[in-house]
């Protein structure tokens, strides 16, 4: 039985460097944006997630909603095992396929072919099992002779192709996605979207973060709304989209009449 369990998850990012002036600006911004504070050592700290709890069960399709900076990508990286919570606990059962950061698990000095196996190891797949998929990934990505060159020589589009091809060559159990992946030119994008639809349908659990309400309502049945690192709504996708829209309307109705000068 695949699942994701979060209990009072907090993720903090202390800012270790910065000029006196920039730190003052950050502390002033904390009063309006709510994601900055000072920790016990008086460091300016970004509080990316605060007391986040939920259960995601097998068969569920979950949307993550929220404005930029709400904590969506941070939460996805916790679910994918990229970040450890600062406090709280996270448990999961099932193999995770994460399409969050195309650079994760790729060695820039290794060739594309070598990286297929290396990224497979990051996905907890044994090298001998991953080598079976090398020819399939090569055919799908259409990278040709570039697969025998170091990844550091790739363009960003080629990197996305490689990461996408590797991540979608194994049937997923838990699929974590940050936005709907676009990979390369129009011809390849059409090919990638068809593969992605099959990939999503095969997954046991889907967690998708996006700003496209149409995409979320099409693929997800439940939603989680994040605001300044807090979960503010959980439930049916249409209800959570409505809550998100209401939050946006309330924010846009606030009129700024003046800005205080920034102290030096």
PASEBA-1860 file (N, C-alpha, C; in nm, 3 decimals):
! residues 264
1> XXXXXXXX> 0.084/-0.120/0.000/0.000/0.000/0.000/0.088/0.125/0.000 ~ 0.077/0.206/-0.102/0.156/0.328/-0.112/0.088/0.442/-0.036 ~ 0.168/0.527/0.027/0.111/0.641/0.100/0.218/0.746/0.124 ~ 0.171/0.867/0.160/0.257/0.977/0.205/0.196/1.030/0.333 ~ 0.277/1.047/0.439/0.228/1.095/0.568/0.315/1.211/0.617 ~ 0.252/1.323/0.639/0.323/1.441/0.691/0.261/1.479/0.824 ~ 0.346/1.505/0.924/0.301/1.544/1.056/0.380/1.666/1.105 ~ 0.314/1.779/1.107/0.372/1.903/1.162/0.508/1.935/1.100
9> XXXXXXXX> 0.517/1.921/0.968/0.643/1.946/0.899/0.674/2.096/0.897 ~ 0.798/2.128/0.935/0.851/2.265/0.922/0.983/2.257/0.845 ~ 1.004/2.352/0.755/1.131/2.362/0.684/1.178/2.507/0.693 ~ 1.295/2.527/0.754/1.354/2.660/0.770/1.485/2.667/0.692 ~ 1.511/2.783/0.634/1.637/2.807/0.563/1.706/2.929/0.623 ~ 1.804/2.909/0.714/1.878/3.024/0.768/1.959/3.092/0.659 ~ 1.962/3.226/0.663/2.042/3.304/0.569/2.172/3.341/0.639 ~ 2.282/3.278/0.593/2.409/3.294/0.664/2.489/3.415/0.616
17> XXXXXXXX> 2.455/3.467/0.498/2.532/3.578/0.444/2.438/3.691/0.406 ~ 2.491/3.809/0.399/2.413/3.925/0.357/2.464/4.049/0.428 ~ 2.456/4.161/0.359/2.502/4.285/0.419/2.404/4.332/0.525 ~ 2.450/4.425/0.609/2.363/4.480/0.712/2.238/4.540/0.651 ~ 2.256/4.611/0.539/2.142/4.675/0.475/2.043/4.572/0.422 ~ 2.096/4.465/0.359/2.006/4.364/0.303/1.933/4.289/0.414 ~ 1.999/4.269/0.528/1.933/4.201/0.640/1.822/4.289/0.696 ~ 1.846/4.420/0.702/1.740/4.510/0.749/1.620/4.503/0.656
25> XXXXXXXX> 1.647/4.502/0.525/1.537/4.493/0.430/1.462/4.363/0.447 ~ 1.536/4.254/0.473/1.470/4.125/0.488/1.379/4.125/0.611 ~ 1.427/4.185/0.720/1.346/4.189/0.842/1.224/4.277/0.824 ~ 1.239/4.387/0.750/1.124/4.471/0.720/1.023/4.396/0.634 ~ 1.074/4.318/0.538/0.984/4.242/0.451/0.909/4.136/0.529 ~ 0.968/4.087/0.637/0.902/3.983/0.716/0.769/4.029/0.771 ~ 0.756/4.158/0.798/0.631/4.208/0.853/0.518/4.204/0.753 ~ 0.550/4.202/0.622/0.446/4.202/0.519/0.431/4.067/0.451
33> XXXXXXXX> 0.541/3.995/0.431/0.535/3.869/0.358/0.517/3.749/0.449 ~ 0.559/3.758/0.575/0.530/3.654/0.671/0.616/3.530/0.662 ~ 0.712/3.521/0.571/0.793/3.402/0.557/0.932/3.417/0.619 ~ 0.964/3.536/0.671/1.095/3.560/0.730/1.082/3.585/0.880 ~ 1.183/3.540/0.953/1.185/3.561/1.098/1.331/3.554/1.142 ~ 1.352/3.560/1.274/1.485/3.543/1.329/1.485/3.422/1.419 ~ 1.589/3.337/1.405/1.594/3.218/1.489/1.664/3.248/1.620 ~ 1.692/3.143/1.699/1.751/3.162/1.832/1.891/3.221/1.825
41> XXXXXXXX> 1.959/3.205/1.710/2.093/3.261/1.692/2.090/3.396/1.623 ~ 1.969/3.455/1.613/1.949/3.587/1.552/1.981/3.589/1.403 ~ 1.975/3.473/1.337/1.991/3.470/1.193/1.856/3.494/1.127 ~ 1.859/3.566/1.015/1.737/3.580/0.937/1.707/3.443/0.876 ~ 1.585/3.397/0.892/1.547/3.262/0.851/1.422/3.266/0.764 ~ 1.429/3.198/0.650/1.310/3.180/0.566/1.234/3.059/0.620 ~ 1.111/3.082/0.663/1.027/2.972/0.712/0.941/2.926/0.595 ~ 0.993/2.830/0.520/0.928/2.787/0.396/0.803/2.705/0.421
49> XXXXXXXX> 0.805/2.619/0.522/0.688/2.539/0.559/0.669/2.545/0.710 ~ 0.542/2.551/0.752/0.515/2.562/0.896/0.398/2.472/0.934 ~ 0.429/2.371/1.016/0.328/2.282/1.075/0.235/2.221/0.970 ~ 0.294/2.166/0.865/0.217/2.107/0.756/0.188/1.960/0.787 ~ 0.060/1.924/0.786/0.018/1.786/0.813/-0.086/1.741/0.711 ~ -0.074/1.618/0.664/-0.174/1.559/0.574/-0.145/1.411/0.555 ~ -0.243/1.338/0.502/-0.228/1.199/0.461/-0.268/1.189/0.314 ~ -0.186/1.123/0.235/-0.219/1.097/0.095/-0.215/0.946/0.075
57> XXXXXXXX> -0.327/0.889/0.031/-0.342/0.745/0.022/-0.330/0.698/-0.124 ~ -0.314/0.567/-0.138/-0.303/0.506/-0.270/-0.425/0.539/-0.355 ~ -0.400/0.576/-0.480/-0.506/0.608/-0.574/-0.543/0.754/-0.579 ~ -0.486/0.837/-0.490/-0.525/0.978/-0.486/-0.444/1.061/-0.585 ~ -0.510/1.166/-0.634/-0.449/1.266/-0.722/-0.461/1.401/-0.654 ~ -0.348/1.453/-0.606/-0.346/1.571/-0.520/-0.286/1.691/-0.592 ~ -0.354/1.804/-0.586/-0.303/1.930/-0.640/-0.249/2.016/-0.528 ~ -0.135/2.079/-0.552/-0.081/2.179/-0.459/-0.102/2.316/-0.521
65> XXXXXXXX> -0.174/2.403/-0.448/-0.204/2.537/-0.496/-0.141/2.639/-0.403 ~ -0.114/2.758/-0.457/-0.061/2.866/-0.377/0.014/2.965/-0.463 ~ 0.026/3.086/-0.414/0.100/3.189/-0.486/0.249/3.157/-0.486 ~ 0.325/3.229/-0.567/0.470/3.214/-0.563/0.521/3.241/-0.423 ~ 0.607/3.152/-0.373/0.660/3.167/-0.239/0.575/3.105/-0.131 ~ 0.466/3.037/-0.170/0.377/2.977/-0.070/0.437/2.852/-0.006 ~ 0.534/2.789/-0.074/0.597/2.669/-0.019/0.573/2.543/-0.100 ~ 0.514/2.555/-0.218/0.477/2.437/-0.297/0.600/2.354/-0.336
73> XXXXXXXX> 0.699/2.420/-0.395/0.817/2.346/-0.441/0.895/2.288/-0.324 ~ 0.901/2.361/-0.214/0.968/2.308/-0.094/0.899/2.182/-0.046 ~ 0.767/2.183/-0.043/0.693/2.065/0.000/0.715/1.948/-0.095 ~ 0.714/1.975/-0.226/0.741/1.868/-0.322/0.879/1.806/-0.299 ~ 0.977/1.889/-0.266/1.112/1.837/-0.244/1.121/1.756/-0.115 ~ 1.039/1.788/-0.017/1.031/1.704/0.103/0.971/1.568/0.065 ~ 0.862/1.570/-0.012/0.797/1.446/-0.052/0.890/1.360/-0.138 ~ 0.976/1.426/-0.217/1.067/1.353/-0.305/1.194/1.308/-0.235
81> XXXXXXXX> 1.212/1.348/-0.108/1.331/1.310/-0.033/1.451/1.397/-0.059 ~ 1.432/1.511/-0.126/1.543/1.603/-0.153/1.573/1.687/-0.029 ~ 1.469/1.732/0.042/1.485/1.807/0.167/1.440/1.723/0.285 ~ 1.509/1.740/0.397/1.465/1.684/0.524/1.392/1.792/0.603 ~ 1.280/1.759/0.666/1.212/1.860/0.748/1.302/1.908/0.862 ~ 1.294/2.037/0.893/1.365/2.091/1.009/1.304/2.037/1.137 ~ 1.172/2.029/1.137/1.096/1.970/1.249/0.979/1.893/1.191 ~ 0.920/1.808/1.276/0.809/1.726/1.229/0.859/1.597/1.167
89> XXXXXXXX> 0.767/1.520/1.111/0.804/1.390/1.055/0.734/1.367/0.921 ~ 0.803/1.291/0.835/0.747/1.253/0.706/0.777/1.106/0.681 ~ 0.674/1.030/0.642/0.689/0.889/0.611/0.624/0.862/0.476 ~ 0.680/0.764/0.403/0.622/0.727/0.274/0.644/0.579/0.250 ~ 0.560/0.522/0.165/0.577/0.385/0.119/0.550/0.386/-0.031 ~ 0.645/0.333/-0.109/0.632/0.332/-0.253/0.749/0.402/-0.319 ~ 0.785/0.358/-0.439/0.896/0.420/-0.513/0.851/0.555/-0.569 ~ 0.932/0.655/-0.542/0.900/0.793/-0.582/0.970/0.828/-0.712
97> XXXXXXXX> 0.895/0.879/-0.809/0.952/0.940/-0.929/0.924/1.089/-0.919 ~ 1.029/1.170/-0.916/1.014/1.313/-0.894/1.056/1.392/-1.018 ~ 0.966/1.474/-1.070/0.997/1.567/-1.178/0.988/1.708/-1.118 ~ 1.088/1.740/-1.038/1.091/1.867/-0.965/1.211/1.950/-1.008 ~ 1.328/1.890/-1.008/1.452/1.959/-1.044/1.528/1.871/-1.142 ~ 1.540/1.915/-1.267/1.601/1.830/-1.370/1.747/1.800/-1.341 ~ 1.814/1.879/-1.258/1.956/1.858/-1.233/1.982/1.755/-1.124 ~ 1.881/1.721/-1.044/1.900/1.629/-0.932/1.934/1.490/-0.986
105> XXXXXXXX> 2.044/1.433/-0.936/2.083/1.299/-0.976/2.163/1.292/-1.104 ~ 2.192/1.407/-1.165/2.272/1.409/-1.288/2.413/1.460/-1.257 ~ 2.512/1.388/-1.304/2.652/1.427/-1.287/2.696/1.500/-1.415 ~ 2.731/1.629/-1.406/2.764/1.704/-1.528/2.886/1.652/-1.601 ~ 2.974/1.582/-1.532/3.095/1.531/-1.596/3.077/1.391/-1.655 ~ 2.966/1.327/-1.625/2.937/1.195/-1.681/2.860/1.211/-1.812 ~ 2.866/1.109/-1.896/2.792/1.114/-2.023/2.642/1.093/-1.998 ~ 2.565/1.119/-2.103/2.422/1.097/-2.092/2.390/0.952/-2.058
113> XXXXXXXX> 2.458/0.858/-2.124/2.435/0.716/-2.098/2.469/0.681/-1.954 ~ 2.581/0.732/-1.906/2.620/0.705/-1.767/2.519/0.764/-1.670 ~ 2.465/0.880/-1.705/2.369/0.945/-1.616/2.235/0.872/-1.610 ~ 2.202/0.796/-1.713/2.080/0.716/-1.707/2.089/0.619/-1.590 ~ 2.204/0.555/-1.575/2.224/0.461/-1.465/2.237/0.534/-1.332 ~ 2.311/0.648/-1.332/2.332/0.722/-1.208/2.201/0.777/-1.152 ~ 2.118/0.833/-1.240/1.990/0.886/-1.192/1.898/0.773/-1.149 ~ 1.911/0.659/-1.213/1.836/0.542/-1.168/1.872/0.504/-1.026
121> XXXXXXXX> 2.000/0.513/-0.991/2.042/0.485/-0.854/1.981/0.584/-0.757 ~ 1.972/0.711/-0.800/1.907/0.814/-0.717/1.760/0.779/-0.696 ~ 1.698/0.715/-0.797/1.559/0.673/-0.788/1.545/0.538/-0.718 ~ 1.656/0.488/-0.660/1.658/0.361/-0.586/1.635/0.241/-0.678 ~ 1.688/0.251/-0.801/1.680/0.141/-0.896/1.821/0.088/-0.919 ~ 1.839/-0.042/-0.908/1.971/-0.101/-0.922/2.028/-0.079/-1.062 ~ 2.161/-0.058/-1.072/2.222/-0.031/-1.203/2.188/-0.135/-1.308 ~ 2.189/-0.264/-1.273/2.161/-0.368/-1.374/2.018/-0.358/-1.425
129> XXXXXXXX> 1.925/-0.314/-1.338/1.786/-0.296/-1.381/1.770/-0.172/-1.467 ~ 1.851/-0.069/-1.439/1.840/0.056/-1.514/1.904/0.043/-1.652 ~ 2.007/-0.040/-1.664/2.074/-0.055/-1.794/1.981/-0.112/-1.900 ~ 1.879/-0.184/-1.857/1.781/-0.240/-1.950/1.709/-0.130/-2.027 ~ 1.699/-0.011/-1.964/1.620/0.099/-2.021/1.704/0.199/-2.100 ~ 1.836/0.177/-2.109/1.924/0.275/-2.175/1.884/0.297/-2.320 ~ 1.863/0.191/-2.395/1.828/0.207/-2.537/1.693/0.275/-2.553 ~ 1.598/0.244/-2.465/1.466/0.306/-2.471/1.477/0.457/-2.447
137> XXXXXXXX> 1.554/0.497/-2.346/1.573/0.640/-2.317/1.644/0.708/-2.434 ~ 1.743/0.642/-2.489/1.816/0.699/-2.603/1.722/0.723/-2.721 ~ 1.636/0.626/-2.749/1.543/0.640/-2.860/1.441/0.751/-2.835 ~ 1.390/0.759/-2.712/1.287/0.858/-2.682/1.343/1.000/-2.682 ~ 1.459/1.020/-2.625/1.514/1.156/-2.612/1.566/1.212/-2.744 ~ 1.599/1.124/-2.839/1.651/1.166/-2.969/1.778/1.251/-2.956 ~ 1.860/1.218/-2.857/1.983/1.295/-2.835/2.100/1.242/-2.917 ~ 2.084/1.126/-2.978/2.187/1.073/-3.068/2.324/1.063/-3.005
145> XXXXXXXX> 2.425/1.115/-3.076/2.564/1.104/-3.029/2.590/1.185/-2.902 ~ 2.500/1.281/-2.870/2.519/1.359/-2.747/2.512/1.271/-2.622 ~ 2.446/1.156/-2.632/2.438/1.066/-2.516/2.576/1.015/-2.475 ~ 2.674/1.022/-2.563/2.809/0.978/-2.531/2.900/1.096/-2.496 ~ 2.839/1.213/-2.475/2.915/1.332/-2.436/2.878/1.371/-2.293 ~ 2.968/1.445/-2.224/2.937/1.490/-2.088/2.812/1.578/-2.084 ~ 2.733/1.561/-1.982/2.607/1.636/-1.970/2.633/1.786/-1.959 ~ 2.750/1.827/-1.910/2.779/1.969/-1.898/2.784/2.039/-2.034
153> XXXXXXXX> 2.794/1.962/-2.142/2.793/2.021/-2.276/2.652/2.037/-2.331 ~ 2.550/1.993/-2.257/2.412/1.997/-2.303/2.352/2.136/-2.288 ~ 2.260/2.168/-2.375/2.176/2.286/-2.355/2.072/2.254/-2.248 ~ 2.003/2.356/-2.198/1.901/2.333/-2.095/1.789/2.243/-2.149 ~ 1.754/2.262/-2.276/1.650/2.178/-2.336/1.692/2.033/-2.344 ~ 1.818/2.008/-2.375/1.869/1.871/-2.382/1.872/1.807/-2.244 ~ 1.905/1.888/-2.143/1.904/1.838/-2.005/1.764/1.794/-1.965 ~ 1.664/1.875/-2.001/1.526/1.841/-1.968/1.485/1.713/-2.040
161> XXXXXXXX> 1.522/1.700/-2.165/1.490/1.579/-2.240/1.546/1.455/-2.171 ~ 1.675/1.464/-2.133/1.739/1.349/-2.069/1.672/1.316/-1.936 ~ 1.653/1.417/-1.852/1.592/1.394/-1.720/1.451/1.339/-1.735 ~ 1.376/1.395/-1.831/1.239/1.350/-1.855/1.237/1.205/-1.903 ~ 1.325/1.173/-1.998/1.330/1.037/-2.051/1.365/0.935/-1.944 ~ 1.460/0.970/-1.856/1.501/0.879/-1.750/1.386/0.861/-1.649 ~ 1.327/0.973/-1.606/1.225/0.968/-1.501/1.099/0.896/-1.546 ~ 1.074/0.890/-1.676/0.950/0.830/-1.725/0.972/0.694/-1.790
169> XXXXXXXX> 1.089/0.634/-1.771/1.113/0.502/-1.830/1.074/0.390/-1.734 ~ 1.046/0.425/-1.610/1.006/0.327/-1.508/0.862/0.358/-1.466 ~ 0.777/0.255/-1.461/0.640/0.276/-1.416/0.640/0.329/-1.274 ~ 0.581/0.447/-1.250/0.590/0.509/-1.117/0.490/0.450/-1.018 ~ 0.524/0.460/-0.891/0.429/0.432/-0.784/0.377/0.564/-0.726 ~ 0.472/0.654/-0.696/0.437/0.786/-0.646/0.502/0.889/-0.737 ~ 0.423/0.971/-0.800/0.473/1.071/-0.896/0.460/1.210/-0.836 ~ 0.575/1.281/-0.825/0.581/1.416/-0.771/0.619/1.510/-0.884
177> XXXXXXXX> 0.535/1.611/-0.913/0.560/1.699/-1.027/0.545/1.846/-0.990 ~ 0.639/1.927/-1.036/0.632/2.072/-1.022/0.602/2.130/-1.159 ~ 0.476/2.170/-1.179/0.426/2.214/-1.308/0.424/2.098/-1.406 ~ 0.352/2.114/-1.514/0.344/2.013/-1.619/0.464/2.030/-1.708 ~ 0.544/1.927/-1.719/0.675/1.940/-1.781/0.666/1.970/-1.930 ~ 0.735/2.075/-1.974/0.752/2.101/-2.116/0.894/2.068/-2.153 ~ 0.914/1.991/-2.256/1.048/1.943/-2.287/1.083/1.967/-2.434 ~ 1.156/2.073/-2.459/1.210/2.093/-2.592/1.117/2.162/-2.690
185> XXXXXXXX> 1.140/2.136/-2.819/1.067/2.203/-2.925/0.924/2.150/-2.934 ~ 0.845/2.213/-3.023/0.702/2.179/-3.033/0.680/2.032/-3.068 ~ 0.760/1.979/-3.160/0.742/1.839/-3.200/0.770/1.745/-3.084 ~ 0.881/1.770/-3.015/0.915/1.684/-2.902/0.818/1.706/-2.786 ~ 0.769/1.829/-2.768/0.675/1.857/-2.659/0.548/1.775/-2.675 ~ 0.498/1.763/-2.797/0.378/1.682/-2.821/0.405/1.536/-2.785 ~ 0.520/1.488/-2.820/0.561/1.351/-2.788/0.571/1.332/-2.637 ~ 0.630/1.432/-2.570/0.648/1.424/-2.425/0.515/1.429/-2.352
193> XXXXXXXX> 0.420/1.510/-2.397/0.292/1.521/-2.330/0.212/1.391/-2.339 ~ 0.221/1.323/-2.453/0.152/1.194/-2.465/0.213/1.092/-2.370 ~ 0.345/1.093/-2.360/0.413/1.001/-2.267/0.377/1.036/-2.123 ~ 0.368/1.166/-2.094/0.337/1.209/-1.959/0.196/1.165/-1.918 ~ 0.100/1.175/-2.009/-0.037/1.134/-1.978/-0.040/0.986/-1.940 ~ 0.032/0.903/-2.015/0.040/0.761/-1.983/0.108/0.739/-1.849 ~ 0.215/0.813/-1.826/0.293/0.803/-1.703/0.207/0.837/-1.581 ~ 0.131/0.946/-1.589/0.045/0.988/-1.478/-0.063/0.884/-1.452
201> XXXXXXXX> -0.123/0.831/-1.557/-0.231/0.733/-1.540/-0.181/0.604/-1.476 ~ -0.053/0.573/-1.495/0.003/0.451/-1.438/0.042/0.467/-1.291 ~ 0.055/0.587/-1.244/0.102/0.610/-1.107/-0.005/0.576/-1.005 ~ 0.039/0.533/-0.887/-0.052/0.503/-0.777/-0.095/0.631/-0.708 ~ 0.000/0.724/-0.691/-0.026/0.854/-0.627/0.034/0.963/-0.714 ~ -0.039/1.070/-0.734/0.010/1.188/-0.805/0.000/1.310/-0.713 ~ 0.110/1.384/-0.702/0.109/1.515/-0.635/0.163/1.615/-0.736 ~ 0.078/1.709/-0.777/0.110/1.803/-0.884/0.092/1.947/-0.836
209> XXXXXXXX> 0.198/2.026/-0.849/0.190/2.170/-0.820/0.185/2.245/-0.952 ~ 0.091/2.338/-0.962/0.079/2.416/-1.086/-0.001/2.542/-1.060 ~ 0.019/2.643/-1.147/-0.063/2.763/-1.145/-0.178/2.753/-1.245 ~ -0.187/2.642/-1.317/-0.294/2.622/-1.414/-0.411/2.552/-1.346 ~ -0.519/2.627/-1.322/-0.635/2.567/-1.259/-0.701/2.464/-1.350 ~ -0.695/2.487/-1.479/-0.752/2.391/-1.574/-0.679/2.257/-1.566 ~ -0.547/2.263/-1.559/-0.466/2.142/-1.549/-0.496/2.068/-1.420 ~ -0.501/2.141/-1.309/-0.525/2.078/-1.179/-0.663/2.016/-1.170
217> XXXXXXXX> -0.764/2.085/-1.222/-0.900/2.031/-1.216/-0.915/1.910/-1.308 ~ -0.835/1.904/-1.415/-0.842/1.791/-1.508/-0.780/1.666/-1.450 ~ -0.667/1.681/-1.379/-0.590/1.565/-1.336/-0.604/1.530/-1.189 ~ -0.652/1.622/-1.107/-0.654/1.600/-0.962/-0.796/1.598/-0.907 ~ -0.815/1.522/-0.799/-0.946/1.512/-0.734/-0.949/1.588/-0.602 ~ -0.834/1.603/-0.537/-0.825/1.677/-0.411/-0.719/1.785/-0.422 ~ -0.730/1.886/-0.337/-0.633/1.994/-0.339/-0.584/2.029/-0.200 ~ -0.462/2.085/-0.195/-0.403/2.139/-0.072/-0.359/2.280/-0.104
225> XXXXXXXX> -0.411/2.377/-0.030/-0.377/2.518/-0.052/-0.274/2.562/0.051 ~ -0.164/2.619/0.002/-0.058/2.671/0.089/-0.055/2.823/0.081 ~ -0.038/2.886/0.197/-0.019/3.031/0.205/0.088/3.060/0.308 ~ 0.197/3.124/0.263/0.310/3.158/0.352/0.358/3.037/0.432 ~ 0.358/2.920/0.368/0.411/2.800/0.432/0.310/2.722/0.513 ~ 0.190/2.775/0.534/0.085/2.706/0.608/-0.013/2.640/0.512 ~ -0.073/2.528/0.555/-0.186/2.470/0.484/-0.312/2.542/0.531 ~ -0.382/2.606/0.439/-0.501/2.683/0.475/-0.631/2.619/0.425
233> XXXXXXXX> -0.621/2.519/0.336/-0.741/2.450/0.289/-0.702/2.313/0.234 ~ -0.785/2.213/0.264/-0.768/2.078/0.210/-0.906/2.025/0.175 ~ -0.920/1.963/0.057/-1.050/1.907/0.024/-1.068/1.884/-0.125 ~ -1.193/1.875/-0.167/-1.226/1.858/-0.308/-1.157/1.965/-0.392 ~ -1.107/1.925/-0.509/-1.027/2.016/-0.590/-1.103/2.144/-0.625 ~ -1.232/2.134/-0.656/-1.309/2.253/-0.692/-1.325/2.347/-0.573 ~ -1.342/2.292/-0.453/-1.354/2.376/-0.333/-1.222/2.447/-0.302 ~ -1.111/2.377/-0.321/-0.980/2.437/-0.291/-0.945/2.542/-0.396
241> XXXXXXXX> -0.980/2.518/-0.522/-0.960/2.621/-0.625/-1.041/2.746/-0.592 ~ -1.164/2.726/-0.544/-1.248/2.840/-0.505/-1.185/2.916/-0.389 ~ -1.128/2.843/-0.292/-1.061/2.908/-0.179/-0.938/2.986/-0.226 ~ -0.866/2.930/-0.321/-0.749/2.998/-0.377/-0.789/3.126/-0.449 ~ -0.895/3.117/-0.529/-0.944/3.236/-0.600/-0.990/3.343/-0.503 ~ -1.057/3.302/-0.396/-1.103/3.398/-0.295/-0.985/3.465/-0.226 ~ -0.881/3.388/-0.196/-0.760/3.443/-0.135/-0.694/3.545/-0.227 ~ -0.692/3.516/-0.356/-0.633/3.609/-0.453/-0.715/3.738/-0.462
249> XXXXXXXX> -0.848/3.724/-0.458/-0.933/3.844/-0.463/-0.913/3.931/-0.339 ~ -0.901/3.868/-0.224/-0.880/3.944/-0.100/-0.747/4.017/-0.103 ~ -0.644/3.948/-0.158/-0.511/4.011/-0.163/-0.511/4.129/-0.260 ~ -0.580/4.116/-0.374/-0.580/4.222/-0.474/-0.665/4.341/-0.432 ~ -0.754/4.320/-0.333/-0.840/4.430/-0.289/-0.771/4.524/-0.193 ~ -0.652/4.483/-0.144/-0.575/4.566/-0.052/-0.501/4.673/-0.132 ~ -0.526/4.798/-0.103/-0.465/4.909/-0.174/-0.353/4.969/-0.091 ~ -0.234/4.978/-0.150/-0.120/5.039/-0.081/-0.125/5.189/-0.103
257> XXXXXXXX> -0.134/5.266/0.008/-0.145/5.411/-0.005/-0.013/5.481/0.011 ~ 0.088/5.411/0.055/0.219/5.474/0.071/0.320/5.375/0.118 ~ 0.445/5.403/0.098/0.552/5.314/0.138/0.649/5.390/0.227 ~ 0.673/5.333/0.343/0.765/5.399/0.436/0.906/5.393/0.383 ~ 0.988/5.496/0.406/1.125/5.493/0.358/1.204/5.382/0.426 ~ 1.294/5.321/0.354/1.378/5.214/0.408/1.495/5.275/0.483 ~ 1.511/5.238/0.615/1.624/5.293/0.691/1.757/5.246/0.635 ~ 1.856/5.330/0.645/1.991/5.291/0.601/2.059/5.213/0.711
END
